[in-house]
Amino acid sequence: MKIEESIYPFFPEAERLPFYLTGIGGSEYQSHIKRDEGYQWHQLLFSAEGEGVLKADGQSFEIKKGSCFFLRKGTPHEYYPHGEKWEVRWISFDGYCCERVIDDLSLGQASVVTLPESSAAEDIFDKMLISQREDILYCGYSCSGLVYDMLIEFHRHMSADVTSSRSRKLSTILPALKFMHDHFSEDFSLSSLSAVIGVTPQHFCRLFREALSMRPTDYLLKLRLDEAKRLIREGDLQMSQIALRCGFNDASYFSTVFKKHEGLSPAEWQRGSGATAKPTK
């Protein structure tokens, strides 16, 4: 459905609602918009055809067909077509619950997602537009719920994008993870670890944190301590032997690190786990 109009509803009771629509519309030929002070309302914009560029929150985003972007009110921004024609549909909104819900959904100042063809967002938009055109008495109330539905739909796909991105990064670092699991008892540098997947140490650390929400050194330490607890529980080795098998060259250092992370010394943890200590030779 082609749209070439802008509607700014007049609804005296709007500010009493948790969400309310302040504008809806679209254009086949989106113009260049630049707002150094941001906009007075929150916005969601959908790229129906063509491509454009969004600049906001210190970033530049390539907006392709099927992309939807959110702009929090007051966020300085600029967007413009990338080519002769860019068809954009948009809504603006506010409400006394908006800020809290936007925070709860972890939406930043500017967020971009790619909506699949089966997304409910277009259907929600059409319902809003029809309500504004045909339901004069109740459009403010019906669109209040639809604004909320649109925010949830946007967040649903934003979460899917994040999960997909993390999966790709996890796949990239998988050979390095396998190396860590196979060689955790050995000494190796961050450079040698990043070389396993052919990237710089800095890039490797960034990929690792984004995929697993921890640093490579923290992950390696967790591997070593988990193995140490397994060996302590079995009770077949002395603490000095366990330290060496788990990549700690010094038994005293092993004990210090273990207590820092587990709250108990290895010997105390062993007694608590019910394992039998190996006699000292």
N, C-alpha and C positions, 0 to 999 in steps of 0.2 A: 504494500500500500504506500503510494507516494504521498508525502506530506509537505505542504508549503504554507505553514501558518504558525502563529504564536498565540497562545491563550494564557492570559494572566487572570486567574479566577478572583472574583470579589466574594469573600466569604467572611462576614462580620464575626462569626464565632470561631474563626480559625485558630486563634491563639489559645483557645481552651482545649485544643486537641493535642494528643501526644505527637502526631505527625500531621502535616497538612501540605497540600500541593500549592506552590506559589507560581508555577509556570510550567507549560508543556508545549512542545512544538517540534518543528523539524524543517529542514531545507535541503533541497537537492544540491544546492551550491553554497556550502558553508563558507562564510567569509572569514577573514583574518580577525581574530579576537585577541586583544591584549589588555589585561587588567592588572596594573601594577599594585593596586591595593586589594586585589581579590574581588569576589562577588559577595553580595549581601546575603545570599542563600546558599545552601548546599546544592550540588549539582551531580547528576548522573547523565552521561552522554554516550550514545551508541553509534558506532560507525556502520551504517547500513550498506553503503557502496563507496568505493574509492578508498583513498588513504590520506592521512594527515600526520601532523607532528604536534605533540603536546610538550610544553616546557613548563615545569612546575616543581616545587620542592627541591630545587637544585639539580633536577634531572631532565633529560630529554627522552621522550618516548616516541617510538614509531607506532602510529595507530593505523592498523590495517582493518580490512573488512571483517566485521564480527567482533571487533574490540569494543569494550565498554570501559569508560573511565569515570572515576569519582573524584570530585574536587570539594574539599571541605570549605565552608564559607570563610572568607577572609584570606584565602590562600592566593598569593600573587601567581598569575599564570598567563600563558599565551598558547593559543592553538590556531593552526592554519592548514589549508589543504596542501597536499603533496601532489600536485597535478591540477588539471583544470576543474575537475568535478569531485566534490566530496559530499556525500549525502549523510547528514547527521540528524539524529533524533535526540531530544533532551527533555529532562524534567528538572525543575528546581523545587526545593522543599525546605521546610523548617518544622518546628514543634518543640514543646517543652521536654520531650523525651529524646530528641534527636542526638544531642551531644553525648548523653549517657550511652545510648545504644551504639553510636559510632565508635565510642571508646571501647565498649564491651566487644565489638566485632573486630577490634584492632585495625581499623581503617586509618591509614596515615593521612597526611595532607593531600596527597595525590596517589591514587592506586589505579592500576590498569589490569584488566582480565580479558581473556578471549572466551567468548560465549559460543558454545556449540549450536548448531542449527536447531537442535531439539530443546534449547533453553526456553524456560517459561517467561523470560524477560520481555520478549516481544509481545506475547499475549497480555501480560500485565500492562504494558504501555498502551496497547490498543484499548483495553478496558478503561483505563484512565481517560483516554482521548474521547471515547464514546460517551463516558459518563459526563465529561465536561460539555459535550455538544448537546446531549439529550436529557440529562437528569438534573435540571436546574435546581430543584429543591434539596436533593440529597447528595449531589456530587461531592461536596466537601467532606461528608462523612465516609462515603464509599472510597474516595481517593485516599483518605487517611490510612485505611487498612492496606490499600494497594501500594502506597509509598513504603510501608513497612515490608510488605511482600517483596518489593523490588530490592530493598536493602539486603534482605536475607538471601535472595537469589544471587545478587552480586557477591556476597560473602561466600556462598556455597562454591561458586566457581573460582573465587580467589583462593580458597583453601585447597581446591583441587589442583590449581596451578602451582601452589607452593609444594604440595605433596609430589607432583610430577617432577618439579625442579629438583627436589631433594633426591628423588629416585634416580634421576639422571646423574647427579653428582655422586651418589653412593655407588652407582655402576662404574663411574670413572675411577674412584679410589679403591675399588674392590681388590685389584692385584696388590696394592700396598697393604690393605688390611690382611690379606692372606699371608704376605711376607711377615707382618708383625706377629700373627698367630704362630707361624712356623719358626720364628727366630727371636721370640720375646726374651729368651734367656741370654742372648748375645748383645754385645755393644755395637750399635750402629748409629750413624748420624742422621739428622733430618735430611741432609743433602742426599745421602744414599737412599733413603726411603722415598723421597720425592722423585728420584731418578727412576724408580721402578715404573712410574706412570709417565715419565718424560716431561715433567713440569718443574718450575722453579720451586724452591722451598717455600717462598712467600705465597705463591699460588696454591701450592699443596695445602698449606695451613688454612687458607681461606676456604678451599673446597671441603676440607675435613670438618671445619667448624660448621659450615652451612649444611653438610649432610648429616652430621652426628651430634651437633650442638656441644662439642667439646674439642679441646686441642689434642693433637696426636700424642703429645707427651702424657696427657692425662689418661688417654685411652690405653697407652702402653703400660702405665703404672697400674691401671685397673686389671689388665691381663695378668700382670705379674702377681698382684695381690690375690686375685682369684685362684691362681694356681698354687700360691703359697698356702692359702686356706685349705685347698683340697689335700695337699701333702701333709699339712699339720693334722687334719682330721684323720688321715690314714694312720698316722703315728709310727711310720716305719723309718723315718729319717730324723737325724739330729737337726736342730735349728740352723746350725752353720751349713749343713748340707742343703737344706731347703733354700736358704738364702742364695747359695751359688746356683742352684737349679732354676731359680726364678730371676736371675739377672742382677742380683745384689752381690757385689764383690766383698762386702764387709758385713759381717753378721750384726755388728752393733748398729750400723746404719739401717740395715733391714729392720731391726727391732724398733728404731726410732720412727721410721716411715710407717711401719705397720700400726704402731700405737697412735700416730697422728691421724690416720685415716679410719681406723677401726675402733678407737677409744680404749683399746686394751693392748697389752704387750702380746707377742706371739704365744708366750707360755700361759698367760692368763686366758687368752682366747682358746687355747688348747684345752684347758681345764673346763672352760664353759661349754665347749662342744662335746665333751664326754670322751675325747680321744685319750689314748694312753701315751704318755711321753716316752720317747726312746731313751734308754739309759745312756748317760755320757760315758764314753770310753776313755 
